[in-house]
Amino acid sequence: MRELLFESLVNTTESMTLQEVILNFIAAAIIACLIYVSYRASHSGAVYSERFNVSLIMLTLITTLVMNVIGNNIALSLGMVGALSIVRFRTAIKDPRDTAYIFWAIAVGICCGVSDYLIAAIGSAVIFAFLLLFGFVRNNERIMIVINGNSKAQEEIEKKMETLFVGKALMRVHNVSVEGQVSEYIYEVSDKIVRKSENINGPLRSNLSAIEGVSQISIVRQDDEVNQ
């Protein structure tokens, strides 16, 4: 009984032919190139990593390799799970979308490893179309406007910001020196509102510089892709 159970675990299926193995890798490489193109199209700026994109192709091929070895062999699959369970991956993910691409690459590798090309192709086509539609979605950039001036300019600064942005600029910080001679304002406003204001009132920096008593103006863009 024990021998029969051992044989059923080890010899569940016949080995794959060389032609099947090569075909699996070719299909995985083709779909992996689709993943590569999709990742490059949906990422831009500092968040894009060429090395991570190439690693997605490698991940797809490695998963295909593992599946070619395992097949339907239960004993090998249990051994592989045990081996992977002791490996800890600590690579930082800069963009939440990267996790989806990792799972996509693994899923394609699994499908191609068991010669299920139809599911891999249809699933990848659907995911590719979805990512092209929603992959270009960006968080609206926030702009921090830092204004330094003397105490006499406080009232004028507040009125000017209210006029320029129609109350849509949020005052986050208002610092006043111990002597009360220097004030610092930090406003937060979206990039869309700033561009709309500049189209109507002219350059933001010029409008704020015209206020008597303003000594320094800093405009900082908070781009989520850069911050990550």
LINDASUL-V790975 format. One record per residue. N is the residue number from 1. PSI is psi as a letter, one per 40 degrees, with the letter a starting at -180 (999 if undefined). OMEGA is omega in degrees with one decimal (999 if undefined). Layout:
BEGIN
n=N psi=PSI omega=OMEGA
n=N psi=PSI omega=OMEGA
END
This chain:
BEGIN
n=1 psi=d omega=-179.6
n=2 psi=d omega=179.3
n=3 psi=d omega=178.6
n=4 psi=d omega=178.3
n=5 psi=d omega=179.5
n=6 psi=d omega=179.9
n=7 psi=d omega=179.3
n=8 psi=d omega=178.2
n=9 psi=d omega=-174.0
n=10 psi=d omega=-173.4
n=11 psi=f omega=-179.8
n=12 psi=d omega=-179.1
n=13 psi=i omega=175.9
n=14 psi=i omega=179.2
n=15 psi=i omega=178.9
n=16 psi=i omega=177.9
n=17 psi=i omega=179.8
n=18 psi=d omega=179.9
n=19 psi=d omega=179.0
n=20 psi=d omega=179.5
n=21 psi=d omega=179.9
n=22 psi=d omega=179.9
n=23 psi=d omega=177.8
n=24 psi=d omega=-179.4
n=25 psi=d omega=178.6
n=26 psi=d omega=178.5
n=27 psi=d omega=179.4
n=28 psi=d omega=-179.9
n=29 psi=d omega=180.0
n=30 psi=d omega=-178.9
n=31 psi=d omega=177.2
n=32 psi=d omega=175.8
n=33 psi=d omega=175.3
n=34 psi=d omega=177.1
n=35 psi=d omega=179.3
n=36 psi=d omega=-179.2
n=37 psi=d omega=-179.3
n=38 psi=d omega=-179.7
n=39 psi=d omega=-179.8
n=40 psi=d omega=-178.5
n=41 psi=d omega=-174.4
n=42 psi=e omega=177.6
n=43 psi=i omega=178.9
n=44 psi=i omega=176.9
n=45 psi=a omega=-174.9
n=46 psi=e omega=-177.7
n=47 psi=e omega=-178.1
n=48 psi=h omega=178.9
n=49 psi=h omega=179.3
n=50 psi=d omega=-179.4
n=51 psi=d omega=177.4
n=52 psi=d omega=179.6
n=53 psi=d omega=177.5
n=54 psi=d omega=-180.0
n=55 psi=d omega=175.9
n=56 psi=d omega=176.4
n=57 psi=d omega=179.0
n=58 psi=d omega=-179.6
n=59 psi=d omega=178.1
n=60 psi=d omega=-178.9
n=61 psi=d omega=178.9
n=62 psi=d omega=177.6
n=63 psi=d omega=176.2
n=64 psi=d omega=177.7
n=65 psi=d omega=-179.6
n=66 psi=d omega=-179.1
n=67 psi=d omega=176.0
n=68 psi=d omega=-180.0
n=69 psi=d omega=-176.1
n=70 psi=d omega=-174.6
n=71 psi=b omega=176.1
n=72 psi=f omega=-178.8
n=73 psi=h omega=-175.5
n=74 psi=d omega=-177.5
n=75 psi=d omega=178.8
n=76 psi=d omega=-179.7
n=77 psi=d omega=177.6
n=78 psi=d omega=177.5
n=79 psi=d omega=179.1
n=80 psi=d omega=177.1
n=81 psi=d omega=178.5
n=82 psi=d omega=179.4
n=83 psi=d omega=-178.6
n=84 psi=d omega=-177.4
n=85 psi=d omega=-179.8
n=86 psi=e omega=179.4
n=87 psi=h omega=179.7
n=88 psi=h omega=179.2
n=89 psi=h omega=-176.1
n=90 psi=f omega=179.6
n=91 psi=h omega=-179.0
n=92 psi=h omega=177.7
n=93 psi=h omega=-176.0
n=94 psi=d omega=-176.9
n=95 psi=h omega=179.2
n=96 psi=d omega=178.9
n=97 psi=d omega=-179.6
n=98 psi=d omega=178.5
n=99 psi=d omega=178.8
n=100 psi=d omega=178.7
n=101 psi=d omega=177.8
n=102 psi=d omega=178.3
n=103 psi=d omega=177.9
n=104 psi=d omega=-179.7
n=105 psi=d omega=179.7
n=106 psi=d omega=-179.4
n=107 psi=d omega=178.4
n=108 psi=d omega=178.5
n=109 psi=d omega=178.5
n=110 psi=d omega=-179.4
n=111 psi=d omega=-179.6
n=112 psi=d omega=179.4
n=113 psi=d omega=177.9
n=114 psi=e omega=175.5
n=115 psi=f omega=177.1
n=116 psi=g omega=-174.0
n=117 psi=d omega=-175.9
n=118 psi=d omega=179.4
n=119 psi=d omega=179.5
n=120 psi=d omega=-178.0
n=121 psi=d omega=-178.7
n=122 psi=d omega=179.8
n=123 psi=d omega=179.6
n=124 psi=d omega=178.4
n=125 psi=d omega=179.0
n=126 psi=d omega=179.8
n=127 psi=d omega=-179.8
n=128 psi=d omega=178.7
n=129 psi=d omega=179.5
n=130 psi=d omega=-178.5
n=131 psi=d omega=176.2
n=132 psi=d omega=180.0
n=133 psi=d omega=-173.0
n=134 psi=e omega=-178.0
n=135 psi=d omega=-178.9
n=136 psi=e omega=178.8
n=137 psi=h omega=-179.4
n=138 psi=i omega=171.6
n=139 psi=h omega=-179.3
n=140 psi=h omega=-177.7
n=141 psi=h omega=175.7
n=142 psi=i omega=-178.0
n=143 psi=h omega=175.7
n=144 psi=h omega=-179.9
n=145 psi=h omega=-178.7
n=146 psi=h omega=-177.3
n=147 psi=h omega=176.3
n=148 psi=h omega=179.5
n=149 psi=i omega=179.0
n=150 psi=i omega=-174.7
n=151 psi=d omega=-178.5
n=152 psi=e omega=-176.2
n=153 psi=e omega=-174.5
n=154 psi=d omega=-176.9
n=155 psi=d omega=-179.5
n=156 psi=d omega=178.6
n=157 psi=d omega=-179.2
n=158 psi=d omega=178.5
n=159 psi=d omega=-178.9
n=160 psi=d omega=179.1
n=161 psi=d omega=177.3
n=162 psi=d omega=-179.5
n=163 psi=d omega=-176.1
n=164 psi=d omega=-172.7
n=165 psi=e omega=174.7
n=166 psi=f omega=176.0
n=167 psi=e omega=-177.4
n=168 psi=e omega=175.7
n=169 psi=h omega=-177.1
n=170 psi=h omega=176.4
n=171 psi=h omega=-178.5
n=172 psi=d omega=-176.5
n=173 psi=i omega=171.8
n=174 psi=h omega=-179.3
n=175 psi=h omega=176.8
n=176 psi=h omega=179.7
n=177 psi=i omega=-178.7
n=178 psi=d omega=179.8
n=179 psi=e omega=-179.5
n=180 psi=e omega=-176.4
n=181 psi=d omega=-177.0
n=182 psi=h omega=179.3
n=183 psi=i omega=176.9
n=184 psi=h omega=177.2
n=185 psi=h omega=173.3
n=186 psi=h omega=-179.8
n=187 psi=i omega=174.8
n=188 psi=h omega=-178.6
n=189 psi=i omega=-179.1
n=190 psi=i omega=-179.5
n=191 psi=d omega=-179.8
n=192 psi=d omega=-179.3
n=193 psi=d omega=178.9
n=194 psi=d omega=-179.8
n=195 psi=d omega=178.0
n=196 psi=d omega=178.7
n=197 psi=d omega=-179.5
n=198 psi=d omega=176.7
n=199 psi=d omega=-178.2
n=200 psi=d omega=-171.8
n=201 psi=e omega=-177.9
n=202 psi=a omega=-177.5
n=203 psi=h omega=-177.9
n=204 psi=d omega=-177.0
n=205 psi=d omega=-179.8
n=206 psi=d omega=179.4
n=207 psi=d omega=-178.8
n=208 psi=d omega=179.2
n=209 psi=d omega=-179.0
n=210 psi=e omega=179.8
n=211 psi=h omega=-179.3
n=212 psi=h omega=179.5
n=213 psi=e omega=177.9
n=214 psi=h omega=-176.5
n=215 psi=d omega=-176.6
n=216 psi=i omega=177.5
n=217 psi=h omega=177.5
n=218 psi=h omega=178.6
n=219 psi=h omega=-175.8
n=220 psi=h omega=176.5
n=221 psi=h omega=177.0
n=222 psi=g omega=178.3
n=223 psi=h omega=-177.5
n=224 psi=d omega=-177.6
n=225 psi=d omega=178.6
n=226 psi=d omega=-177.0
n=227 psi=d omega=-179.6
n=228 psi=999 omega=999
END
